[in-house]
Amino acid sequence: MESRPDRIIVSSSLNVHSVTLLGNGSYYKQRYKASIHFDRFMSILNAAKLSYHGVSGYSCMQDCGPHGSCQCGICVGVGNNQNCDLPNCPICDIETYKTIRTYCIISVIIILHLFYSVVLVLTIGAGSYGNTIHSILGFQCCLFNPDLCKKSVRNFQRKNKFLRLLHIWPIFRLPPYVQLLLSSVTLTLFWLYVRNKLDAIFILSYSTLVEEFFPSDHLMLTAHLT
């Protein structure tokens, strides 16, 4: 890039025999592209957190150069005259942080219930039918013999005070396989909802400058002098 010239200065008494450029920008992009996008996404979330805690001003760790502007802690390829200082960036403001925190809490609850339903299906299935594949997956218990399933669930609940407390909520009274299916579908639909709501953040994180994929710091210019 024109903003990063590389030079080797030598004495006039020496002659340059050969010059070699070492490195492969295409390989760097192919290997680290996903990591770069993930790091940019996390930087935006961190900028929203800083806005929530009252931090203001320029949010990037470096100057974005002649081709980029600083927005929400990252350099985006939209020219160099669209800088956005915290906490006035709408994509990473206080409300964005509160929304993301709410999404995280809901996600943890759904994932925990998914884990609970898996454990319940495996425990009851293995306890009722031995080591057969169908019994371990809980298919026979939940689909072909619901009465036995209810009996096994009651026996399982009586051995654990925490499970008895969980069954205050109606959803935990459903058969284990139904809970597993319900939590899986809920997690998928919730992820699609969050992905749509945070679409502006994903678009911003993918507005990557060329310099990030082909940084001159990862290339080396060498010269053989005689």
ABEGO torsion letter per residue (X at the ends): XAABBBBBBBBAABBBABBBBBEBAAAAAAAAAAAAAAAAAAAAAAAAAAAAAGBBEBABABBAEAABBBBGGBBBBAEAAABBBOAABAAABAAAAAAAAAAAAAAAAAAAAAAAAAAAAAAAAAAAAEABAAAAAGAAAAAABAAAAAAAAAAAAAABAAAAAAAABAAAABBAAAAAAAAAAAAAAAAAAAAAAAAAAAAAAABBBAAAABBAAABBBBBBBX
